[in-house]
Amino acid sequence: MIIDIGDKCVECKNDTSPGSGRFVNRIPAGNDEFEGYLCTECRLMTCEICNEEVIDYGGYNGMIVCDDCNPEEDEDEETEKKVDSSPQLF
């Protein structure tokens, strides 16, 4: 049976309600026991290239990497630049 713990973080059980200091960047979350939110601190992952703790991350060659270290992010930006610089026909 899953228990709804309201505004508490499902990992650390800290309050994430407005005014708690943990409201911004919380996300709805659940696990096998609880349904509630996940606070910013519990969302952090360590980039396997720069070892910084980050919220925005992705995968690259089987590693967890931040957006700054992810070479695929650079490729996406280059593609966007090419698309943006193409002539517009109306």
MITORLUM-558763 format. One record per residue (C-alpha): residue number from 0; x, y, z. Coordinates in Angstrom, 1 decimal. Example, Ala and Ser with C-alpha at 12.3 -4.5 7.8 and 13.67 -1.06 7.14 Angstrom:
<marmis>
n 0&xx 12.3&yy -4.5&zz 7.8
n 1&xx 13.7&yy -1.1&zz 7.1
</marmis>
This chain:
<marmis>
n 0&xx 0.0&yy 0.0&zz 0.0
n 1&xx 1.4&yy 3.4&zz -1.1
n 2&xx 1.1&yy 6.2&zz 1.5
n 3&xx 0.5&yy 9.8&zz 0.3
n 4&xx 2.9&yy 11.9&zz 2.4
n 5&xx 1.7&yy 15.2&zz 0.9
n 6&xx 4.4&yy 17.9&zz 0.6
n 7&xx 7.2&yy 15.8&zz 2.0
n 8&xx 10.1&yy 14.5&zz 0.0
n 9&xx 9.8&yy 10.7&zz -0.6
n 10&xx 13.5&yy 10.3&zz 0.0
n 11&xx 14.6&yy 12.5&zz 2.9
n 12&xx 11.0&yy 13.3&zz 4.3
n 13&xx 11.8&yy 17.0&zz 4.5
n 14&xx 9.0&yy 19.5&zz 3.9
n 15&xx 8.7&yy 20.8&zz 0.3
n 16&xx 5.6&yy 23.0&zz 0.8
n 17&xx 5.6&yy 26.7&zz -0.1
n 18&xx 7.6&yy 28.7&zz 2.4
n 19&xx 9.8&yy 25.7&zz 3.3
n 20&xx 12.7&yy 26.8&zz 1.2
n 21&xx 12.4&yy 23.5&zz -0.8
n 22&xx 9.3&yy 24.3&zz -2.9
n 23&xx 11.2&yy 25.6&zz -6.0
n 24&xx 12.4&yy 22.8&zz -8.3
n 25&xx 10.5&yy 20.0&zz -6.4
n 26&xx 8.9&yy 17.4&zz -8.6
n 27&xx 6.1&yy 15.0&zz -8.0
n 28&xx 7.5&yy 11.6&zz -7.1
n 29&xx 6.8&yy 8.2&zz -5.7
n 30&xx 8.4&yy 4.9&zz -4.8
n 31&xx 7.2&yy 1.6&zz -3.5
n 32&xx 6.2&yy 3.1&zz -0.1
n 33&xx 5.3&yy 6.8&zz -0.5
n 34&xx 3.8&yy 9.3&zz -2.9
n 35&xx 4.8&yy 12.9&zz -2.5
n 36&xx 7.6&yy 15.0&zz -4.0
n 37&xx 11.3&yy 14.9&zz -4.6
n 38&xx 13.3&yy 17.9&zz -3.3
n 39&xx 16.2&yy 19.5&zz -5.2
n 40&xx 18.8&yy 18.0&zz -2.9
n 41&xx 17.5&yy 14.4&zz -3.5
n 42&xx 17.3&yy 15.0&zz -7.3
n 43&xx 21.0&yy 15.8&zz -7.6
n 44&xx 23.2&yy 13.5&zz -9.6
n 45&xx 27.0&yy 13.5&zz -9.8
n 46&xx 28.4&yy 14.1&zz -13.3
n 47&xx 30.9&yy 11.3&zz -14.1
n 48&xx 33.1&yy 13.7&zz -16.1
n 49&xx 33.4&yy 16.9&zz -13.9
n 50&xx 32.2&yy 15.4&zz -10.6
n 51&xx 29.8&yy 18.3&zz -10.0
n 52&xx 26.4&yy 17.7&zz -8.5
n 53&xx 23.7&yy 18.8&zz -11.0
n 54&xx 20.0&yy 18.7&zz -11.6
n 55&xx 20.2&yy 18.9&zz -15.4
n 56&xx 21.9&yy 15.7&zz -16.7
n 57&xx 21.7&yy 13.1&zz -19.4
n 58&xx 23.4&yy 10.0&zz -20.6
n 59&xx 26.4&yy 9.6&zz -22.7
n 60&xx 28.3&yy 6.4&zz -23.4
n 61&xx 26.6&yy 4.7&zz -20.4
n 62&xx 27.6&yy 7.6&zz -18.0
n 63&xx 25.6&yy 10.2&zz -16.2
n 64&xx 26.9&yy 13.5&zz -17.5
n 65&xx 25.8&yy 17.1&zz -16.9
n 66&xx 24.5&yy 19.2&zz -19.8
n 67&xx 27.8&yy 21.2&zz -19.9
n 68&xx 29.9&yy 18.0&zz -20.3
n 69&xx 27.6&yy 16.2&zz -22.7
n 70&xx 29.1&yy 16.3&zz -26.2
n 71&xx 25.6&yy 15.4&zz -27.6
n 72&xx 24.4&yy 18.8&zz -26.3
n 73&xx 27.0&yy 20.6&zz -28.4
n 74&xx 25.8&yy 18.6&zz -31.5
n 75&xx 22.2&yy 19.6&zz -30.8
n 76&xx 23.2&yy 23.3&zz -30.5
n 77&xx 25.1&yy 23.1&zz -33.9
n 78&xx 22.0&yy 21.5&zz -35.5
n 79&xx 19.8&yy 24.3&zz -34.1
n 80&xx 22.3&yy 26.9&zz -35.5
n 81&xx 22.2&yy 25.3&zz -39.0
n 82&xx 18.4&yy 25.2&zz -38.9
n 83&xx 18.1&yy 28.8&zz -37.7
n 84&xx 20.4&yy 30.1&zz -40.4
n 85&xx 18.6&yy 28.5&zz -43.3
n 86&xx 16.7&yy 30.9&zz -45.5
n 87&xx 13.0&yy 31.4&zz -44.7
n 88&xx 10.6&yy 31.0&zz -47.7
n 89&xx 7.2&yy 32.5&zz -47.3
</marmis>
